[in-house]
Amino acid sequence: MTRTICNPRGCLGTSAWCALACLTSVLAAGLPVALGPLQNPDLANAKWTVTNLTKLATTQSGAAKAQSERLAVLIKNLFSAEYQLTEAVKAGKQAAIEARRKERISEDWMKPNILGRINEVASKESLAKAVALRQEAAQHIADAQQALVAQLLETDSVIEDFSKLEDFDVVIVLVETSATVAARSLPKEMFSSAFPPENVAKAREALRLRREHKK
């Protein structure tokens, strides 16, 4: 079955009918299409996905509405955590540059001036500032990494719940999104999904059989 992915960036132009077509597609097809932009799981597509899910939730009630809202919050928090880590890494690089500058200044203070004097106090102060810059940047990155790990663990929890519901379209999208985010933003040893590979294989096979049955 061919599905329309609701991502206005993929529409030609910015006309109202295009946006309406995307919205209509989401409302008609539900979660699988709402999650469609995550086929390319970057920040921009995550934002479109959250918009899709939020709009979908306004047309629903009960369990369906709760599921859409939960997914919207999950995707928003996951990509927000990744963005914060990206920013922390950028800031860390700038801090490293400034720390190296402070270290060079520290070395300069230890070089005798024209009077043959050095300034050991100033040298130590500059070196201490360099150390502080590196430590602060490292702590910010570590905190951001832990925040992202927490969101990935929450994603695992949601994956497990949708797996129990046999909503395999959602399961596969979340599994692939989680794996992509973890691989590009965290050291390999920091996160390993609790959703085992054999369960992923079972979900893929169940989804394949379901689609075959619909043909």
Summary of the structure (lengths in Angstrom):
residues: 215
radius of gyration: 24.5
end to end distance: 7.6
largest distance: 89.8
contacts: 637
relative contact order: 0.10
helix: 80%
strand: 0%
